Amino acid sequence: MLKRLFSYFKKYRKDLYIGMVCVVFESVFELVIPLIMADIIDVGVVRRDTAYIYRKSLVMGVCALISLGLGACYARFSARAGEGFGTELREAEYRRVQGYSFSNLDHFSTPSLITRLTSDITILQNAICNGLRPIVRGPTMLLMGLAMSILMSPKLAVVFLTAIPILGCSLYLILKKLGPLYASMQKALDHVNAIIQENLIAIRTVKSYVRGDGECRKFGAVNERFRRASERSFHYAVLILPCFQAVMYATIVCILWFGGNMIAVGSLQVGKLTGFLSYVLQILNSLMMIANVFLMLSRSMTSTERIFEVLDEKPAIADGPGRAPVERGSVDFDHVYFKYRPDAREYVLSDICLHIEEGSTVGIIGGTGSAKSSLVQLIPRLYDVSSGTLRVSGRDVREYSLARLRDAVGVVLQKNILFSGTIRENLLWGNEKATREDLDWACRIACADEFLSRFPQGYDTDLGQGGVNVSGGQKQRLCIARALLKRPKILILDDSTSAVDAATEARIRDSLKRELGGMTKIMVTQRLNSIRDADQIVVLENGRINETGTHGQLLAHNPIYRDIYELQEKGAAV
């Protein structure tokens, strides 16, 4: 796991290594200072040699300044390495998510993915930026401090050598308890983010139902669970400090006791005891650093596992081997079966056999839950068929590269999404190189030019977050125009005119028929008027094709279609 994490330092290894070297030499110069201080006391003070004291003090000051400079260099290089590492890891995780199919996204909740892309990576970044120094400095100070203190007084060194196993056992027991607690804390944070996201997305519904107090109570409950999880984690984390302080103070008392007796009998000098105490404090501080490193690593490992779950998730839809473009807009379903999960007991679509001619207009209708949207989402491989064969332009869709296939299929789904930015920026999603004439052409067919002319800034009108500055019908027409800019071979309109009035919808249909005669058009709808003139109408019932035909044929022979027709005609008459 650590080796894999280290691979994300590829561009920043130089900064990482320089930062580590700076810490090592910083520690060396700091460890020299107690030796110089011992000489000042035992030689300069005892002999009352002022010149000696000044010379040694100057050397000690130079060492301190060098150590300070190295510390500043470390801060610069470690920050570059840590921030660069976080950037690379975040981009890798984001790219992985972009490669997911819908079924992969069903596996992770959106708030959880957000937490893994933000909070978990920030924890790792902080562990690098704040942990690199103690990771290198702690062991360096510990080993060199032990060596120096043993050289100064082997007998006194035995005192704090006995303290190290005690600290080690305490640290092990605390960290063993902390690992699962940190995992539960991050999961609780996922739930907090889920409530926040859900509430902000549905804020208009919350306000219209006057459910603000209820939402606050719901948020308060998950926030309280997060607080309890955090408290349990930090309850054990803070135990490290008192454990270290207790051992440190007990060690100092013992050293002063034994050291004082050794001075009394003349086997130890005062300067050496002072220097020895300095090394003891540095050793204990280095142990404290190492403990904090383990504390950060314990939490970082939890975040690392969560991040690697995202990176290790294999996209359910693999890219096809072919690079040839889609030449025609014909579609063939050959005994297609589909279910969302391999372990699902029932199929969503069963034994679908359907031929769609290039340039034809096909309507798909059926009751709620008849799998109309599932059927059309198989064409651009938003989901893969479970069995059977789906061909576009005579080739299995799995033979095309995803980019080639999806570039040839324009899809306007039920949920119309516009992004923050201007109308022009949203339309250019369909074709980044589209000219003003292309934009005018697409908006004219989608009847979006009717309201665009009323906007003072036209295409440069800012839509706000999620397109809040336009109505539902305007949003649908912009999404249709965006899909048309792709000039796809196949255009799928999945109930994408539900918020548009009947007259405008009729104009859109006429424009599509008049100007896009060679494009295959598949319309999923609940309105019979939308598909009355279609070349072929498919009636779905419980995931199966009940019957196909023209409007007249189905009205004469199909009871499901006739019931829908009579219900809608009766509603129109009323």
RACORHU-V242445 format. One record per backbone hydrogen bond with DSSP energy under -0.5 kcal/mol. CO is the residue of the C=O (numbers start at 1). NH is the residue of the N-H. E is the energy in kcal/mol with one decimal. If there is no record, write none. Layout:
[[CO NH E] [CO NH E]]
This chain:
[[1 5 -2.3] [2 6 -2.4] [3 7 -1.0] [4 7 -0.5] [5 8 -1.7] [6 9 -2.0] [7 10 -1.2] [9 12 -1.6] [9 13 -0.8] [10 13 -0.5] [12 16 -2.1] [13 17 -3.1] [14 18 -2.5] [15 19 -2.3] [16 20 -2.0] [17 21 -2.5] [18 22 -2.4] [19 23 -1.8] [20 24 -2.1] [21 25 -2.4] [22 26 -2.1] [23 27 -2.4] [24 28 -2.0] [25 29 -2.3] [26 30 -1.8] [27 31 -2.2] [28 32 -1.2] [29 33 -0.8] [30 34 -0.6] [31 35 -0.6] [32 36 -1.9] [33 37 -2.5] [34 38 -2.4] [35 39 -2.0] [36 40 -2.2] [37 41 -1.8] [38 42 -2.9] [39 43 -2.5] [39 44 -1.4] [40 45 -2.7] [41 46 -1.3] [43 47 -2.4] [44 48 -0.7] [44 49 -2.2] [48 50 -1.1] [49 53 -2.1] [50 54 -2.5] [51 55 -2.5] [52 56 -2.6] [53 57 -2.5] [54 58 -2.4] [55 59 -2.2] [56 60 -2.6] [57 61 -2.4] [58 62 -2.4] [59 63 -2.4] [60 64 -2.0] [61 65 -2.4] [62 66 -2.7] [63 67 -2.4] [64 68 -2.2] [65 69 -2.6] [66 70 -2.6] [67 71 -2.0] [68 72 -2.0] [69 73 -2.2] [70 74 -2.4] [71 75 -2.1] [72 76 -1.8] [73 77 -2.5] [74 78 -3.1] [75 79 -1.6] [76 80 -1.9] [77 81 -2.4] [78 82 -3.1] [79 83 -2.8] [80 84 -2.1] [81 85 -2.5] [82 86 -2.3] [83 87 -2.2] [84 88 -2.5] [85 89 -2.5] [86 90 -2.6] [87 91 -2.4] [88 92 -2.3] [89 93 -2.4] [90 94 -2.5] [91 95 -2.7] [92 96 -1.9] [93 97 -2.1] [94 98 -2.2] [95 99 -1.1] [97 100 -1.5] [101 105 -2.0] [102 106 -1.6] [103 107 -0.7] [104 107 -1.0] [104 108 -1.0] [109 113 -2.1] [110 114 -2.3] [111 115 -2.4] [112 116 -2.3] [113 117 -1.9] [114 118 -1.5] [115 120 -2.5] [118 122 -2.5] [119 123 -2.2] [120 124 -1.6] [121 125 -2.6] [122 126 -2.8] [123 127 -1.9] [124 128 -1.8] [125 129 -3.1] [126 130 -2.8] [127 131 -0.9] [128 132 -1.9] [130 134 -0.6] [131 135 -2.4] [132 136 -2.0] [133 137 -3.6] [134 138 -2.1] [135 139 -0.6] [136 140 -1.7] [137 141 -3.3] [138 142 -2.5] [139 143 -2.8] [140 144 -2.5] [141 145 -2.3] [142 146 -2.3] [143 147 -2.2] [144 148 -2.7] [145 149 -2.7] [146 150 -2.4] [147 151 -2.1] [148 152 -2.0] [149 153 -2.7] [153 157 -1.8] [154 158 -0.8] [155 158 -0.8] [156 159 -1.3] [156 160 -0.8] [157 161 -1.5] [158 162 -1.2] [160 164 -1.0] [161 165 -0.6] [162 166 -0.7] [163 167 -2.2] [164 168 -2.5] [165 169 -2.4] [166 170 -2.0] [167 171 -2.6] [168 172 -2.3] [169 173 -2.2] [170 174 -2.0] [171 175 -2.6] [172 176 -2.1] [173 177 -1.1] [174 178 -1.6] [175 179 -1.7] [177 181 -0.8] [178 182 -2.5] [179 183 -1.6] [180 184 -2.1] [181 185 -1.8] [182 186 -2.1] [183 187 -1.8] [184 188 -2.0] [185 189 -1.8] [186 190 -1.7] [187 191 -1.6] [188 192 -1.8] [189 193 -2.5] [190 194 -2.1] [191 195 -2.1] [192 196 -2.2] [193 197 -2.8] [194 198 -2.5] [195 199 -2.4] [196 200 -2.5] [197 201 -2.4] [198 202 -1.9] [200 203 -1.0] [202 206 -2.5] [203 207 -2.2] [204 208 -2.4] [205 209 -1.9] [206 211 -2.8] [207 210 -0.9] [211 215 -2.5] [212 216 -2.2] [213 217 -2.2] [214 218 -2.3] [215 219 -2.7] [216 220 -2.7] [217 221 -1.9] [218 222 -1.8] [219 223 -2.8] [220 224 -2.0] [221 225 -1.8] [222 226 -2.1] [223 227 -2.2] [224 228 -2.6] [225 229 -2.3] [226 230 -2.5] [227 231 -2.8] [228 232 -2.4] [229 233 -1.8] [230 234 -3.0] [231 235 -2.1] [232 236 -1.2] [233 237 -1.9] [234 238 -2.4] [236 239 -0.8] [237 240 -1.3] [238 242 -0.9] [239 243 -1.8] [240 244 -2.4] [241 245 -2.7] [242 246 -2.6] [243 247 -2.1] [244 248 -3.0] [245 249 -2.8] [246 250 -2.0] [247 251 -2.3] [248 252 -2.4] [249 253 -2.3] [250 254 -2.1] [251 255 -2.4] [252 256 -2.7] [253 257 -2.2] [254 258 -3.0] [255 259 -3.3] [256 260 -2.2] [257 261 -1.7] [258 262 -2.0] [259 263 -2.2] [260 264 -2.1] [261 265 -1.6] [262 267 -2.2] [262 268 -0.9] [263 266 -0.8] [269 273 -1.9] [270 274 -2.4] [271 275 -2.8] [272 276 -2.8] [273 277 -2.5] [274 278 -1.8] [275 279 -2.1] [276 280 -2.5] [277 281 -2.6] [278 282 -2.2] [279 283 -2.8] [280 284 -2.8] [281 285 -2.5] [282 286 -2.3] [283 287 -2.1] [284 288 -2.1] [285 289 -2.5] [286 290 -2.5] [287 291 -2.4] [288 292 -2.5] [289 293 -2.4] [290 294 -2.4] [291 295 -2.1] [292 296 -2.7] [293 297 -3.1] [294 298 -2.3] [295 299 -1.6] [296 300 -3.0] [297 301 -3.0] [298 302 -1.1] [299 303 -1.9] [300 304 -3.1] [301 305 -2.4] [302 306 -1.7] [303 307 -2.4] [304 308 -2.8] [305 309 -1.5] [306 310 -1.0] [307 310 -0.5] [307 311 -2.2] [308 312 -2.7] [309 313 -0.6] [310 313 -0.5] [316 318 -0.6] [322 401 -0.5] [325 327 -0.6] [330 393 -2.5] [331 356 -3.3] [332 334 -0.6] [332 391 -2.8] [333 335 -0.6] [333 354 -1.9] [334 389 -2.0] [336 352 -2.3] [337 386 -2.3] [337 387 -1.7] [338 348 -2.5] [338 349 -2.1] [341 344 -1.9] [349 338 -2.3] [351 353 -0.7] [352 336 -2.2] [354 333 -3.3] [355 357 -0.5] [356 331 -2.2] [357 360 -1.6] [360 362 -0.5] [360 521 -2.6] [361 535 -1.4] [361 536 -1.5] [362 523 -3.2] [363 538 -3.3] [364 525 -2.0] [365 540 -2.7] [367 370 -1.7] [370 543 -0.9] [371 375 -1.7] [372 376 -1.6] [373 377 -1.9] [374 378 -0.6] [375 378 -0.9] [376 379 -1.0] [376 380 -0.6] [377 382 -2.1] [377 383 -1.0] [378 381 -0.9] [382 102 -1.2] [387 337 -2.6] [389 334 -3.0] [390 397 -2.5] [391 332 -2.7] [392 395 -1.7] [395 392 -2.7] [396 399 -2.3] [396 400 -0.5] [397 400 -0.8] [399 322 -2.1] [400 320 -0.9] [401 405 -2.6] [402 406 -2.8] [403 407 -1.7] [404 408 -1.0] [405 408 -0.8] [406 409 -0.6] [408 410 -0.5] [408 489 -1.5] [408 490 -2.1] [409 411 -0.5] [410 492 -3.5] [411 413 -0.6] [412 494 -2.6] [414 416 -0.9] [415 417 -0.5] [416 418 -0.5] [421 463 -3.2] [422 426 -1.7] [423 427 -2.5] [424 428 -2.3] [426 429 -1.1] [427 430 -2.0] [427 431 -0.6] [431 434 -1.8] [435 439 -2.2] [436 440 -2.5] [437 441 -2.3] [438 442 -2.5] [439 443 -2.5] [440 444 -2.0] [441 445 -1.9] [442 446 -2.1] [443 448 -2.4] [443 449 -1.4] [444 447 -0.9] [448 451 -0.6] [448 452 -1.9] [449 453 -1.5] [451 454 -1.1] [452 455 -1.3] [454 456 -0.5] [455 458 -1.3] [457 460 -2.2] [458 461 -1.7] [459 424 -2.9] [461 423 -1.5] [463 469 -2.0] [464 467 -1.6] [467 470 -1.3] [471 475 -2.4] [472 476 -2.1] [473 477 -2.0] [474 478 -2.1] [475 479 -2.1] [476 480 -2.0] [477 481 -2.3] [478 482 -2.3] [479 483 -1.9] [480 484 -2.2] [481 485 -1.6] [483 486 -1.1] [484 487 -2.1] [489 520 -2.4] [490 410 -3.2] [490 492 -0.5] [491 493 -0.6] [491 522 -3.0] [492 412 -2.6] [492 494 -0.7] [493 495 -1.2] [493 524 -2.8] [495 498 -0.9] [497 500 -1.4] [501 505 -2.4] [502 506 -2.1] [503 507 -1.8] [504 508 -2.2] [505 509 -2.3] [506 510 -2.4] [507 511 -2.3] [508 512 -2.5] [509 513 -2.4] [510 514 -2.5] [511 515 -2.7] [512 516 -1.6] [516 519 -1.3] [520 491 -3.3] [521 362 -3.2] [521 523 -0.5] [522 493 -2.9] [522 524 -0.6] [523 364 -2.9] [523 525 -0.6] [524 495 -2.9] [526 528 -0.6] [527 530 -0.8] [527 531 -0.5] [528 531 -1.1] [528 532 -0.7] [531 534 -1.8] [536 363 -2.7] [537 539 -0.5] [537 549 -1.7] [538 365 -2.7] [538 540 -0.6] [539 546 -3.1] [539 547 -1.1] [540 367 -0.6] [541 544 -1.4] [543 350 -2.8] [544 541 -2.8] [544 546 -0.7] [547 539 -2.7] [549 537 -2.8] [550 554 -2.5] [551 555 -2.3] [552 556 -1.4] [553 557 -1.8] [554 558 -2.7] [557 559 -0.6] [558 562 -2.3] [559 563 -2.4] [560 564 -2.0] [561 565 -2.5] [562 566 -2.8] [563 567 -2.3] [564 568 -2.3] [565 569 -2.8] [566 570 -2.4] [567 571 -2.0] [568 572 -2.3] [569 573 -2.1] [570 574 -2.0]]
